[in-house]
Structure formats: structure tokens, C-alpha cells
């Protein structure tokens, strides 16, 4: 599996979580699903930026797409912040979650379209495979770090973003031969 298939699977997973949110009629269950969506999105965004986007910034033809991806991730993070800091969980909270879904769907559409198309022109098959391995490794370490630090049933919070960054720095993939091949 390469980075493109891996990212598509991540995108499908989050889309499935949004569907579960929409289908649920129980507020507590909706809150649990949203907490999971937010965690998945934050971990996905950070690990993608540290691997795939970082590799794309090395090429003139994909720098703009990578920068645009960073901006869209920031927009997603900002919307997550609004959701997580909500005091009430009625219709305005649901609208914030729906807005997050809209932003994510827009991002996924662009990423799987233009960005993937341009990336496939500059990244070799081997590089695409190595990037998938690096992203998967980083995601697993981030999720494991969050599980160790997160008490049961606690929602994702703004400090969790800091924990994700801290865990990422602690477990960053070391530059080895395969990584250095990504930097032409």
C-alpha cells in the first residue's frame, strides 16, 4: 500500500465516523463520536504534515499544494477548537460539527484530486511506499501516547493538540536511508 491508498483509507474512516454521528440519536454517543473524530483528524493532520506534505514541499511543482494543505488543516483545527470549547450540545453544536464535516470533505476532495495527481508525478512508487510507512509509524506513536496520557471518557481538548505535537517530536521518524531518499 502506498501513501495515496493509506490517506484514502483514513479519509474513508473519518467519513464513516461522521455518518455514525449523523445516525446516532443519543447525545452522549454523539459526543463520544465527535471526540473520536477530533482526535483522528488532529493525529491524521499532524502525521500527514510531518511526512507527506513535508516531502511535497521539496518539489517546486507541489509546494503550493502542500502549503494549501497546511492552511486547510489549520481551518480544520480551528473548527475543532470551536466544537471542543462548546458549553452546550444542542443545535448550534451540531451545526459546528456539520461545518467541520463540510470543511473536511472539501479538503479531502482537493487532496485526493489535484494534490495526489501532482504528487504522483514527482514521487516514485518507492517514495510513496516509504511515506506511508513513516506516516503510519508516526500515527501509531501519537495515538499510543494519547492513550497513555488520556483518562477514560475524556474528550479531545486544546491541550491534546500540544500533546500530539510533543508526542510527535518524541517519536519522530529518524532520518534514515529511506527518508533521505525523499529529499532530492
Protein Blocks (a to p, Z undefined) as FASTA:
>chain_A
ZZklmmmmmmmmmmmmmmmmmmpcbfklmmmmmmmmmmmmmmmmmmmmmmmmmmmmmpmk
lmmmmmmmmmmmmmmmmmmmmmmmpfbfcfklmmmmmmmmmmmmmmmmmmmmmmmmmmmm
mpcfklmmmmmmmmmmmmmmmmmmmmmmmcghiacdfklmmmmmmmmmmmgccddfklmm
mmZZ
